[in-house]
């Protein structure tokens, strides 16, 4: 079955308009009647195919009595590009607490391939690891840390249980201690457990192999049942969603090269288990050094 003609930007717009219509409690055909247009035209907008002018969008949101902040968000998504080239979503100083575009696409993903060289990939991070990464950021406000950590965990949970996940991680990211020795040990144990889940594959790129195809930076490749694939690249204060066929093929080539460079699945599991055991030994040693020393007992009177 051919993929539906829509864009990531158009789908987010459609989802927002759908939510606005649903909030009224009226069926889309009634909204179309109030606006004096065909129901098929409203349906096209809901499916991310466009069809409305900017004035018609404003009228629709007015009919739905959509709150002003949401109106501003949806109008910012308009006009939508339908050629599938992609979307560079600028956030300002730092990303929003919840990257809405990514969240909505993650909920319908069929396969996810993620690569990171400097830290554990986002979808494999424990809550403590997430907090430490946020705390180390130069742009994330300290008073948003807990709210952002909860949002990140919600994005992890957004992945359907049926989604197949393939993660590539550079060995140096596993050896980097993020947080306390105990936090690092728990993160490594989480990786060891996750690597044995039936829908998850983790492949490690060894440091000894030197230069590799992933040196340009981290990315997440998403494929869907109904839509064309896209690549999500999260930057310091923006997100890139690449949808052009050539761009996605380029990342497919990087994935193939990482498959050739990385350890196989069993070798990767063995290295993760080894590093996990070593992390727990270090955590125990660190805890022993920090334990208060017990002085000599007082003399018995």
KAZINOR-V790931 format. One record per pair of residues at least 12 apart in sequence whose ideal C-beta (glycine too) atoms are under 8 Angstrom apart, sorted by the first residue. I is the first residue (numbers start at 1). J is the second residue. If there is no record, write none. Layout:
# KAZINOR-V790931
i;j
I;J
I;J
This chain:
# KAZINOR-V790931
i;j
3;224
3;226
3;227
3;228
4;47
4;48
4;226
4;227
5;49
5;82
6;47
6;48
6;49
6;82
6;227
7;48
7;80
7;81
7;82
7;84
7;87
7;243
8;86
8;87
8;101
8;105
8;230
8;241
8;243
9;77
9;80
9;81
9;87
9;101
9;241
10;48
10;49
10;50
10;80
10;81
10;82
11;48
11;104
11;105
11;227
12;48
12;77
12;100
12;101
12;104
13;45
13;48
13;74
13;77
13;78
13;80
14;45
14;46
14;47
14;48
14;49
15;104
16;70
16;73
16;74
16;77
17;45
17;46
17;57
17;60
17;61
17;74
18;46
20;60
20;61
20;64
20;66
20;70
20;74
21;42
21;46
21;60
21;64
23;64
23;65
23;66
24;63
24;64
24;65
28;42
28;43
28;46
29;42
31;60
31;63
31;64
34;63
35;56
35;59
35;60
35;63
37;56
42;60
45;57
45;60
48;80
49;82
50;80
50;82
54;75
54;78
54;79
57;74
57;75
57;78
58;71
58;75
61;74
73;100
84;228
84;243
84;244
84;245
85;243
85;244
86;230
86;240
86;241
86;242
86;243
86;244
86;247
87;101
87;240
87;241
87;243
88;238
88;239
88;240
88;241
89;101
89;238
89;239
89;240
89;241
90;237
90;238
91;237
91;238
91;239
92;237
93;139
93;237
94;137
94;139
94;140
94;141
94;236
94;237
95;234
95;237
95;238
95;239
97;144
97;147
97;148
97;151
98;151
98;154
98;155
99;155
99;234
99;239
101;239
101;241
102;155
102;232
102;234
102;239
103;154
103;155
103;158
105;222
105;224
105;230
105;232
106;155
106;158
106;159
106;222
107;158
107;159
107;160
108;160
108;224
108;225
108;226
108;227
109;159
109;160
109;163
109;222
109;223
109;224
110;160
110;162
110;163
110;164
110;223
110;224
110;225
111;163
111;164
111;165
111;166
111;222
111;223
112;159
112;163
112;164
112;165
112;166
112;220
112;221
112;222
113;165
113;166
113;167
113;168
113;220
113;221
113;255
114;165
114;166
114;167
114;168
114;218
114;219
114;220
114;221
115;167
115;168
115;169
115;214
115;218
115;219
115;220
115;254
115;255
115;258
116;168
116;169
116;170
116;173
116;218
117;169
117;170
117;172
117;173
117;205
117;214
117;215
117;217
117;218
118;170
118;172
118;173
118;176
118;218
119;133
119;173
119;176
119;178
120;169
120;173
120;174
120;178
120;187
120;191
121;167
121;169
121;218
121;220
122;152
122;155
122;156
122;220
122;234
123;156
123;159
123;165
123;167
124;167
124;169
124;190
124;191
124;194
124;202
125;152
125;156
125;187
126;183
126;186
126;187
126;190
127;149
127;153
128;179
128;183
128;186
128;187
129;178
129;179
129;183
129;187
130;149
130;152
130;153
131;145
131;146
131;149
131;179
132;178
132;179
132;183
133;178
134;148
134;149
134;152
136;178
139;236
139;237
161;199
162;199
163;199
164;199
165;199
165;200
165;201
166;200
166;201
166;203
166;255
167;200
167;201
167;202
167;203
168;203
168;204
168;205
168;214
168;255
168;258
168;262
169;202
169;203
169;204
169;205
170;204
170;205
170;207
170;212
170;214
171;204
171;205
171;206
171;207
171;271
172;207
174;188
174;191
174;204
174;271
174;272
174;275
175;275
180;283
180;286
181;279
181;282
181;283
181;286
181;287
182;283
182;286
182;287
184;279
184;282
184;283
185;276
185;279
185;280
185;282
185;283
188;272
188;275
188;276
188;279
188;280
189;276
189;279
189;280
191;272
191;276
192;269
192;272
192;273
192;276
195;265
195;268
195;269
195;272
196;269
201;265
202;265
202;268
202;269
202;272
203;258
203;259
203;262
203;263
203;264
203;265
203;268
204;262
204;263
204;267
204;268
204;271
204;272
205;258
205;261
205;262
205;263
206;262
206;263
206;271
209;261
212;257
212;258
212;261
213;253
213;254
213;257
213;258
213;261
214;254
214;257
214;258
216;254
217;233
218;233
218;234
219;231
219;232
219;233
219;251
219;254
220;232
220;233
220;234
221;248
221;251
221;252
221;255
228;243
228;245
228;248
229;243
229;248
230;242
230;243
230;248
231;243
231;247
231;248
231;251
